[in-house]
Amino acid sequence: MKAHKYWSIGALITMICTFLTGHIENHMIHASFGMIVLICMIMSVYSGHKMTSRKN
């Protein structure tokens, strides 16, 4: 559960940075933040899926 929370917070922060760098028009940093957001979102979905699909 902690991993899901941390990945979600990381994704939120990098999404905000991606939005801001998109307005500054610094394309290299914008692309880097986009890739980081993608990784954070994949890990957040994966950890959330592991958290909800546990068999008791």
Summary of the structure (lengths in Angstrom):
residues: 56
radius of gyration: 13.6
end to end distance: 15.9
largest distance: 49.3
contacts: 129
relative contact order: 0.18
helix: 88%
strand: 0%
